[in-house]
């Protein structure tokens, strides 16, 4: 069975690296990120604990003309990450809205900076990619988290290796 790749990104501290700005006015187009995201032809989604207003304000400044298939934000879905109800909603919405025949056809690859979010994502069978943010306590960063499939220092490294990751999970 050929699984359809679905790429799901957290926004803050994943795509939008908060250490690079202090307020909305400082968010600017990121050509490197734009080019990396345009290098692959998979359905892309935003899944944020921020509001839809936050996503709609910051994302266009960061990534002009990048097409995300859908956005999931805390004020338009039933709950927030890392709660099961939130992930269940996103998983089911993608499944039904984009007409998969069965859940085995879905191959969700999820980028996030928070361990608890990745743990819940793994419960749903998603491939998890951890991008620990700079504020993360380095004594808590371990290599033995069974629910983390890949770990990168930043989104650039992760996207540069995305084809290799996809080839490994086929």
C-alpha positions in Angstrom: 0.0 0.0 0.0 1.3 3.4 -1.0 0.9 5.8 1.9 0.2 9.4 1.3 2.6 11.6 3.1 1.1 14.3 5.3 3.5 16.9 6.8 2.2 18.6 10.0 4.1 21.6 11.5 3.8 23.3 14.8 4.2 27.0 14.2 6.0 28.6 17.2 9.5 27.5 17.9 9.3 25.1 14.9 8.7 27.0 11.7 8.5 30.4 13.4 11.7 30.4 15.5 10.7 32.8 18.4 14.4 33.5 19.3 14.6 35.4 16.0 11.9 38.0 16.8 10.4 39.8 19.8 7.2 41.1 18.2 5.1 40.6 15.1 6.6 43.6 13.3 10.0 41.8 13.4 8.8 38.6 11.6 10.1 38.7 8.1 10.2 36.5 5.0 12.5 33.5 5.4 13.9 32.6 2.0 15.8 29.6 3.2 12.7 28.1 4.9 10.6 29.0 1.9 12.9 27.2 -0.5 13.2 24.1 1.7 9.4 23.8 2.0 8.9 24.2 -1.7 11.4 21.4 -2.3 8.9 18.7 -1.5 5.4 18.1 -2.9 3.5 16.7 0.1 0.4 18.1 1.8 1.4 20.5 4.5 -0.6 21.5 7.5 -0.2 23.9 10.5 -1.1 22.6 13.9 -0.7 25.3 16.5 -1.6 26.0 20.1 -1.6 29.7 19.0 -4.8 31.3 17.8 -5.9 31.4 14.2 -5.2 35.1 14.3 -1.7 34.5 15.4 -1.2 32.0 12.6 -2.8 34.3 10.0 -0.7 37.2 11.1 2.7 35.6 11.4 2.8 32.8 8.7 2.3 35.1 5.6 5.1 37.3 6.8 7.4 34.3 7.3 6.5 32.3 4.2 4.9 34.3 1.4 2.9 32.1 -0.9 3.5 28.8 0.8 0.4 26.7 0.4 -0.7 24.9 3.5 -3.6 22.6 2.9 -5.2 23.4 6.3 -4.6 25.1 9.6 -5.5 23.8 13.1 -5.4 26.4 15.9 -6.5 26.3 19.5 -9.5 28.5 19.0 -11.0 26.6 16.0 -10.5 23.0 17.3 -11.9 21.3 20.4 -8.8 21.3 22.5 -5.1 22.1 22.6 -1.9 20.0 22.2 -0.9 17.7 23.8 -4.4 16.5 24.7 -5.7 13.4 23.1 -8.9 15.1 22.0 -7.0 17.7 20.0 -4.8 15.2 18.1 -7.8 13.0 17.6 -9.7 15.9 16.0 -6.8 16.8 13.7 -6.1 13.1 12.7 -9.8 12.5 11.9 -10.3 15.8 10.1 -7.4 15.1 7.8 -8.7 11.5 7.3 -12.3 12.5 6.4 -11.7 15.9 4.7 -9.1 14.5 2.4 -10.9 11.2 1.7 -8.5 8.6 2.8 -10.0 5.1 2.5 -8.5 3.8 5.7 -6.1 5.1 8.4 -3.3 2.9 7.1 -3.1 5.1 4.0 -2.1 8.1 6.2 1.5 8.8 6.9 1.7 11.8 9.2 5.1 13.4 9.8 4.9 15.8 12.7 7.4 18.6 13.6 7.2 20.1 17.1 9.4 21.5 19.8 7.5 20.1 22.8 8.0 16.5 24.1 4.5 16.1 25.4 3.1 16.9 22.0 5.3 14.4 20.3 4.3 11.7 22.8 0.7 12.1 22.0 1.4 12.3 18.2 3.2 8.9 18.5 0.1 7.4 20.1 -1.7 8.1 16.8 1.1 6.5 14.8 2.6 9.7 13.5 6.3 9.9 12.7 7.7 12.4 15.2 10.4 15.0 14.6 11.7 16.9 17.7 13.2 20.4 17.3 14.1 21.3 20.9 13.9 25.1 21.3 16.8 27.0 22.8 14.9 27.6 26.1 14.6 23.9 26.7 16.4 22.6 29.7 19.4 20.7 28.2 19.5 18.3 31.2 16.1 17.0 30.1 17.2 16.3 26.5 17.7 12.5 26.3 18.3 10.2 23.5 16.1 7.4 24.8 12.6 8.9 24.3 11.0 6.0 22.4 8.2 8.2 21.0 10.7 10.5 19.2 11.7 9.2 15.8 14.1 12.0 14.8 15.7 15.0 16.5 17.3 18.0 14.8 18.7 21.3 16.1 16.5 23.3 13.9 13.9 23.2 11.1 16.5 23.7 8.4 18.3 20.5 9.3 15.1 18.6 9.6 13.8 19.7 6.2 17.1 19.1 4.5 16.9 15.5 5.7 13.2 15.0 5.0 13.6 12.9 1.9 15.8 10.5 3.8 13.2 10.3 6.6 10.5 9.6 4.2 12.5 6.9 2.5 13.1 5.2 5.8 9.4 5.2 6.8 8.1 3.7 3.5 
